[in-house]
Amino acid sequence: MIGGGITGRRRTLTWLGHAARIALGAVFLLAGALKIADVAEFARATAGYGLIGARPAAVVAPGLIALEIALAAALLAGYRTRAAAILTGVLLTVFIALEGWGIAQGRTESCGCFGAYVQRTPREVILEDLLFMALAAMVVAFLGAWESRRRRPARATVTIATVATLGLALASPRLPIDPWVTGLAVGRSVDDLGLAARLPSEVQARGLVAILDLADPISMDAAAALNDLAATPGLPRVLALTPSTEAEHAAFLFAVYPAFDVLTADRPLLKRLYRRLPLYFLLRSGRVEAVYPGPRPPAADLLSSGPS
């Protein structure tokens, strides 16, 4: 009877360990997959902690995403499960330390742990990571050295997932996935985009809205073309939105002297609309009539469109 009770308890703990293994693997798989949608933004968020520069962050970001997917694949496939859980716990410890550092520095921006389109505060991230660390501890404690009997297929799964993820992460800026991961699309209303309270009524009626990163030199060239459009009679009114800082905004105004209004908007609000900047969209009667990605605004299209 006693032996049966111990066996039953061990079986229960083993099932709990497998549940934790699958849950933790699924979380890391989701986190990595969501970050692939906008690796550049994840790199920007990484550099935002101030510990490494923008260029090193652009190199680190794809590698970190590949590592997360490798750990997820190892946990889900049952390949070197204990080592994968321990490494996951170490990675989570680093994430918690970074968030603590960010809070100490007054950082309130989302970490980008689940991609650019899932926003949480640093404190929420720390609580989540503590929960995930508990799952990793359960895997180590309850599964011990357990490993899938199909070791070779499991190892192949981890290898393929890691290589494929690294390739997708590097190719991310060129992937044509904007319509599936951003909220900006033809037919959407300014209410849908969350911009109704931010855009003047004349822009909503007929206007060209540019989303610009004012720290990017490309925006300087775009501003010259936008100035020409703003000065051309009969064209839609031109307005720019930017997630840039107040200091970047001031430097841009001083350098460019734009002939159009430049409004600062919260990054979480604008980030739902784009993956790459500059980006332009034409509004007519409060709805998006056309979307124009690219470094320069669509002068030819606007000149031929005419007033409604």
VOGU-3710 file (C-alpha; in Angstrom, 3 decimals, decimal comma):
1> migggitgrr> 0,000/0,000/0,000  2,794/2,360/0,916  4,720/1,395/-2,221  1,609/1,986/-4,339  1,166/5,449/-2,801  4,773/6,386/-3,553  4,428/5,123/-7,115  1,243/7,110/-7,602  2,888/10,255/-6,240  5,864/9,807/-8,543
11> rtltwlghaa> 3,564/9,312/-11,497  1,692/12,504/-10,630  4,919/14,478/-10,312  6,125/13,069/-13,628  2,947/14,193/-15,358  3,319/17,631/-13,766  6,883/17,758/-15,059  5,742/16,942/-18,580  2,971/19,543/-18,367  5,540/22,137/-17,266
21> rialgavfll> 7,911/21,040/-20,049  5,241/21,438/-22,729  3,961/24,728/-21,318  7,445/26,236/-21,075  8,362/25,038/-24,556  5,140/26,494/-25,987  5,796/29,857/-24,295  9,316/30,103/-25,705  8,114/28,944/-29,133  5,458/31,665/-29,150
31> agalkiadva> 7,894/34,320/-27,908  10,431/33,508/-30,609  7,851/33,299/-33,382  6,305/36,654/-32,479  9,703/38,359/-32,412  10,468/37,104/-35,937  7,651/39,350/-37,198  9,741/42,437/-36,376  13,340/41,625/-35,499  14,422/45,244/-36,014
41> efaratagyg> 12,066/46,437/-33,291  13,316/43,709/-30,936  16,869/44,876/-31,620  15,824/48,457/-30,879  14,223/47,375/-27,603  17,379/45,435/-26,700  19,575/48,463/-27,366  17,146/50,563/-25,317  18,531/49,118/-22,080  21,729/51,053/-22,767
51> ligarpaavv> 24,075/48,113/-22,224  24,943/47,567/-25,888  24,739/49,794/-28,945  22,343/49,608/-31,856  24,728/47,706/-34,155  25,613/44,954/-31,629  21,915/44,670/-30,763  21,103/44,080/-34,445  23,487/41,092/-34,341  22,379/39,809/-30,934
61> apglialeia> 18,632/39,922/-31,665  18,461/37,185/-34,367  20,804/34,962/-32,348  18,695/35,336/-29,214  15,518/34,487/-31,123  17,191/31,370/-32,553  18,310/30,370/-29,037  14,769/30,706/-27,698  13,378/28,542/-30,493  16,157/25,975/-29,960
71> laaallagyr> 15,270/25,712/-26,257  11,567/25,495/-27,110  12,187/22,726/-29,641  14,377/20,808/-27,176  11,717/20,997/-24,463  8,852/20,037/-26,754  10,772/17,244/-28,497  12,254/15,899/-25,252  15,892/16,366/-26,279  18,298/16,909/-23,362
81> traaailtgv> 15,340/18,131/-21,365  17,160/18,859/-18,109  19,878/20,897/-19,852  17,254/22,784/-21,865  15,265/23,601/-18,727  18,376/24,766/-16,877  19,457/26,979/-19,790  15,930/28,359/-20,016  16,054/29,217/-16,320  19,409/30,961/-16,787
91> lltvfialeg> 18,026/32,953/-19,714  14,983/33,957/-17,682  17,272/35,078/-14,866  19,097/37,334/-17,320  15,778/38,733/-18,540  14,667/39,481/-14,980  17,976/41,178/-14,227  17,627/43,316/-17,351  14,099/44,349/-16,422  15,258/45,194/-12,900
101> wgiaqgrtes> 18,042/47,299/-14,396  15,526/49,012/-16,660  13,207/49,822/-13,767  16,149/51,264/-11,802  16,941/53,482/-14,809  13,340/54,672/-15,077  12,499/52,550/-18,097  8,765/52,014/-18,668  8,849/50,660/-22,229  7,880/47,082/-23,048
111> cgcfgayvqr> 10,792/44,668/-23,414  9,551/43,175/-26,678  9,805/39,670/-25,186  6,677/38,617/-27,065  7,341/40,779/-30,083  6,633/44,367/-30,946  2,860/43,968/-30,934  2,394/42,628/-27,374  2,832/45,367/-24,800  3,482/44,784/-21,097
121> tpreviledl> 5,126/46,807/-18,357  8,551/45,787/-16,964  6,952/44,668/-13,699  4,472/42,463/-15,557  7,397/40,947/-17,469  9,238/40,143/-14,228  6,172/38,414/-12,760  5,733/36,378/-15,943  9,388/35,371/-15,994  9,217/34,258/-12,365
131> lfmalaamvv> 6,282/32,018/-13,302  8,238/30,605/-16,244  11,230/29,976/-13,952  8,922/27,963/-11,709  7,982/25,832/-14,718  11,669/25,302/-15,532  12,309/24,250/-11,916  9,433/21,758/-12,118  10,927/20,210/-15,258  14,314/19,739/-13,571
141> aflgawesrr> 12,853/18,483/-10,287  10,117/16,189/-11,585  11,594/14,811/-14,818  15,231/14,512/-13,801  17,251/13,065/-16,675  14,174/12,065/-18,707  14,693/12,187/-22,455  12,669/11,085/-25,446  13,425/7,592/-26,684  13,547/9,005/-30,218
151> rrparatvti> 16,784/10,866/-29,631  17,931/11,262/-33,226  14,636/12,668/-34,570  14,465/14,968/-31,539  17,984/16,253/-32,167  17,189/16,752/-35,854  14,059/18,704/-34,885  16,077/21,044/-32,674  18,727/21,570/-35,358  16,222/22,257/-38,132
161> atvatlglal> 14,172/24,605/-35,945  17,263/26,588/-34,925  18,654/26,976/-38,451  15,251/27,825/-39,928  14,578/30,401/-37,211  17,931/32,090/-37,707  17,278/32,293/-41,447  13,792/33,744/-40,948  15,053/36,234/-38,366  17,749/37,501/-40,741
171> asprlpidpw> 15,262/37,705/-43,615  12,520/39,273/-41,492  12,807/42,880/-42,781  12,247/41,642/-46,347  9,382/39,242/-45,646  6,049/40,418/-47,147  4,076/39,869/-43,948  2,989/43,413/-43,106  -0,734/42,849/-43,873  -0,806/39,947/-41,385
181> vtglavgrsv> 1,117/41,484/-38,492  0,204/45,178/-38,621  -3,103/46,995/-38,285  -2,701/49,378/-41,221  -4,664/48,271/-44,289  -6,875/49,701/-46,996  -10,433/50,182/-45,743  -9,541/50,597/-42,067  -11,025/53,641/-40,356  -9,166/56,124/-38,178
191> ddlglaarlp> -11,158/54,695/-35,262  -9,860/51,210/-36,085  -6,307/52,587/-36,094  -6,748/54,471/-32,810  -5,969/57,781/-34,526  -9,370/59,502/-34,530  -8,510/61,749/-31,578  -5,009/62,558/-32,882  -5,594/63,571/-36,487  -7,177/66,914/-37,493
201> sevqarglva> -10,557/66,597/-39,188  -9,229/67,986/-42,500  -6,547/65,273/-42,564  -9,132/62,600/-41,843  -11,293/63,971/-44,671  -8,458/63,941/-47,219  -4,861/63,714/-46,105  -1,533/62,015/-46,536  -0,125/60,735/-43,235  3,568/59,865/-43,013
211> ildladpism> 4,943/57,753/-40,177  8,590/58,701/-39,735  11,495/57,715/-37,524  13,026/61,158/-37,058  16,397/59,714/-36,037  16,705/57,903/-39,382  18,556/59,921/-42,071  16,037/58,617/-44,617  13,409/60,771/-42,919  15,391/63,868/-43,840
221> daaaalndla> 15,099/62,978/-47,543  11,437/62,066/-47,117  10,769/65,436/-45,482  12,054/67,308/-48,540  9,592/65,423/-50,767  6,787/65,959/-48,230  7,555/69,690/-48,206  7,049/69,783/-51,974  3,737/67,945/-51,663  2,580/70,210/-48,843
231> atpglprvla> 3,272/73,252/-51,025  1,413/71,896/-54,085  -2,160/73,257/-54,398  -4,954/70,718/-54,651  -3,130/67,838/-53,007  -4,203/66,195/-49,742  -2,995/67,860/-46,583  0,290/66,379/-45,358  0,911/65,409/-41,745  3,583/63,273/-40,084
241> ltpsteaeha> 3,337/61,029/-37,040  6,408/59,825/-35,205  7,253/57,603/-32,219  10,581/59,442/-31,812  11,646/61,187/-28,609  11,148/64,874/-27,899  14,875/65,484/-28,397  14,812/63,749/-31,799  11,677/65,711/-32,678  13,333/69,025/-31,828
251> aflfavypaf> 16,488/68,163/-33,789  14,395/67,181/-36,815  12,426/70,437/-36,771  15,643/72,440/-36,528  17,315/70,558/-39,377  14,412/70,262/-41,822  11,956/73,143/-41,168  9,018/71,004/-42,346  6,141/72,682/-44,152  3,796/70,144/-42,553
261> dvltadrpll> 2,818/69,338/-38,984  4,834/66,663/-37,152  2,994/65,095/-34,229  4,546/62,788/-31,639  2,490/59,700/-30,762  3,052/56,888/-28,298  5,252/54,166/-29,747  2,891/51,317/-28,662  0,067/53,006/-30,586  2,046/53,555/-33,783
271> krlyrrlply> 3,969/50,277/-33,621  0,773/48,371/-34,317  0,676/50,071/-37,725  4,108/49,385/-39,199  7,170/47,161/-39,400  9,456/49,453/-41,416  9,637/53,218/-41,763  9,029/55,517/-43,531  5,464/54,515/-44,293  2,678/56,599/-45,838
281> fllrsgrvea> -1,074/56,183/-46,046  -3,777/58,203/-47,753  -6,984/58,990/-45,886  -10,285/59,868/-47,486  -13,492/60,349/-45,485  -11,851/58,871/-42,407  -10,725/55,645/-44,059  -7,443/54,381/-45,448  -7,587/54,628/-49,236  -4,021/53,500/-49,982
291> vypgprppaa> -0,836/52,447/-48,169  2,594/53,328/-49,555  5,719/51,703/-48,062  9,089/53,026/-49,134  11,625/55,753/-48,525  9,746/58,516/-50,388  6,087/59,546/-50,523  3,999/58,597/-53,584  4,106/61,948/-55,407  2,936/60,584/-58,773
301> dllssgps> -0,067/58,783/-57,274  -1,131/61,847/-55,328  -0,738/64,178/-58,289  -2,962/61,944/-60,413  -5,562/61,239/-57,750  -7,186/64,686/-57,679  -9,760/65,842/-55,148  -12,869/63,802/-54,567
//
